Amino acid sequence: VKSGQIVPLTVPVRSEDAGEELSAIFFLDYGTLNSFPVNQQTISASTFDVSDREISFSWTVVLHDACPGGQQCPSPPQACHTLTLVVAHHSSFESNDATTLIPAKAKTDASLVQWWVNANSPDGAQATLTNCPTPTLPNTP
């Protein structure tokens, strides 16, 4: 992908929600010190019988690395990243941080989908993933 490109993403979801809404959060570099949410959605509660629910998001490729003081700094022009979708019921997230899963609940309630993103690679090297992030945070589901 290239900076500024719009990437449409659609993921089907089936869940028995017992009346509880789902949270769907897209993260860049999930589970690393540079992780941050790029989109957050609430999905209405439903039943497992409903098979046509989807989570959709059009990601405009803007890449950042964490900088001192929690600021976001531009990533290197060429970089490997992960884009991760985390889906779980609202009660599976910390009450004081709606983007942090409760590890004990995440084991049975959360689902993750992860894409590897090769950003701004030179021509001829689009399929080469280098310097990719690795999880650095403990207990990241």
C-alpha positions as CSV (number, residue, x, y, z in Angstrom):
1,V,0.0,0.0,0.0
2,K,1.0,3.6,-0.4
3,S,0.5,6.5,2.0
4,G,-2.8,8.2,1.2
5,Q,-4.3,5.1,-0.4
6,I,-7.8,4.1,0.8
7,V,-8.1,0.4,1.6
8,P,-11.6,-1.0,2.0
9,L,-11.9,-3.8,4.6
10,T,-15.0,-5.9,5.3
11,V,-15.2,-8.8,7.7
12,P,-18.2,-11.0,8.3
13,V,-19.2,-11.5,12.0
14,R,-21.5,-14.1,13.6
15,S,-22.1,-14.0,17.3
16,E,-24.6,-14.9,20.0
17,D,-24.7,-11.6,21.9
18,A,-27.4,-12.2,24.5
19,G,-28.4,-8.5,24.1
20,E,-24.9,-7.1,24.5
21,E,-23.3,-4.9,21.8
22,L,-20.0,-5.8,20.2
23,S,-17.0,-3.5,20.0
24,A,-14.9,-3.7,16.8
25,I,-11.6,-1.9,17.0
26,F,-8.9,-1.7,14.2
27,F,-5.4,-1.2,15.5
28,L,-2.2,-0.4,13.8
29,D,0.7,-2.5,15.2
30,Y,-1.5,-4.2,17.9
31,G,0.4,-5.6,20.8
32,T,3.4,-3.4,20.4
33,L,4.5,-0.3,22.2
34,N,3.5,1.7,19.0
35,S,0.0,0.3,18.9
36,F,-2.9,2.7,18.5
37,P,-6.5,2.4,17.4
38,V,-7.4,3.8,13.9
39,N,-11.1,3.0,14.0
40,Q,-13.6,2.0,16.6
41,Q,-17.2,0.8,16.0
42,T,-20.2,-0.5,18.0
43,I,-22.1,-3.4,16.4
44,S,-25.7,-3.9,17.5
45,A,-26.5,-7.1,19.4
46,S,-27.9,-10.0,17.4
47,T,-28.1,-13.8,17.4
48,F,-25.9,-16.4,15.9
49,D,-28.7,-17.2,13.3
50,V,-28.1,-13.8,11.6
51,S,-25.4,-14.6,9.1
52,D,-25.2,-11.3,7.1
53,R,-23.6,-9.0,9.7
54,E,-20.4,-7.2,8.6
55,I,-17.8,-4.9,10.0
56,S,-16.6,-2.5,7.3
57,F,-14.0,0.2,7.4
58,S,-12.2,2.2,4.7
59,W,-8.6,2.8,6.0
60,T,-6.8,5.8,4.6
61,V,-3.2,4.7,4.9
62,V,-1.5,7.1,7.4
63,L,1.3,5.5,9.3
64,H,2.7,6.7,12.6
65,D,5.2,5.5,15.2
66,A,5.0,6.4,18.8
67,C,7.2,9.3,20.0
68,P,8.1,10.5,23.5
69,G,5.3,11.9,25.5
70,G,2.6,9.8,23.7
71,Q,2.9,11.9,20.5
72,Q,2.5,10.3,17.1
73,C,5.4,10.8,14.7
74,P,5.5,9.8,11.0
75,S,6.7,6.3,10.3
76,P,9.7,5.8,8.0
77,P,8.7,6.1,4.4
78,Q,9.0,2.4,3.9
79,A,7.7,0.2,6.7
80,C,6.0,-3.0,7.6
81,H,3.0,-2.8,9.9
82,T,0.1,-4.9,11.1
83,L,-3.5,-3.9,10.9
84,T,-5.5,-5.8,13.5
85,L,-9.3,-6.0,14.0
86,V,-10.3,-6.9,17.5
87,V,-14.0,-7.9,18.1
88,A,-15.5,-8.7,21.5
89,H,-18.5,-7.8,23.6
90,H,-18.4,-4.5,25.4
91,S,-18.0,-6.2,28.8
92,S,-14.7,-7.8,27.6
93,F,-13.0,-4.4,27.6
94,E,-11.7,-2.5,30.6
95,S,-14.3,-0.1,31.9
96,N,-11.8,2.8,32.1
97,D,-10.2,2.0,28.6
98,A,-12.6,0.8,25.9
99,T,-9.6,-0.3,23.7
100,T,-8.0,-2.7,26.2
101,L,-9.3,-6.2,26.5
102,I,-9.6,-7.9,29.9
103,P,-7.3,-10.9,29.4
104,A,-9.5,-13.4,31.3
105,K,-12.5,-12.5,29.2
106,A,-10.6,-12.2,25.9
107,K,-9.7,-15.9,26.0
108,T,-13.3,-16.9,25.4
109,D,-14.9,-13.8,23.8
110,A,-12.5,-11.9,21.6
111,S,-11.7,-12.6,17.9
112,L,-8.8,-11.1,16.0
113,V,-8.0,-10.7,12.3
114,Q,-4.6,-9.4,11.3
115,W,-3.3,-8.1,8.0
116,W,0.4,-7.5,7.3
117,V,0.9,-4.2,5.6
118,N,3.9,-3.5,3.4
119,A,3.8,0.3,3.1
120,N,5.5,2.4,0.5
121,S,7.8,-0.4,-0.6
122,P,10.0,0.3,-3.6
123,D,8.8,-1.0,-7.0
124,G,9.7,-4.6,-7.4
125,A,9.7,-5.3,-3.6
126,Q,6.0,-5.2,-2.8
127,A,6.0,-8.8,-1.6
128,T,9.0,-8.3,0.8
129,L,8.1,-7.7,4.4
130,T,11.1,-6.4,6.4
131,N,11.4,-4.7,9.8
132,C,7.9,-5.9,10.9
133,P,6.7,-5.2,14.4
134,T,6.6,-8.1,16.9
135,P,4.4,-8.2,20.0
136,T,6.1,-6.6,22.9
137,L,3.3,-6.2,25.4
138,P,2.6,-9.0,27.9
139,N,-0.8,-10.6,28.0
140,T,-1.9,-9.3,24.6
141,P,-4.6,-11.6,23.3
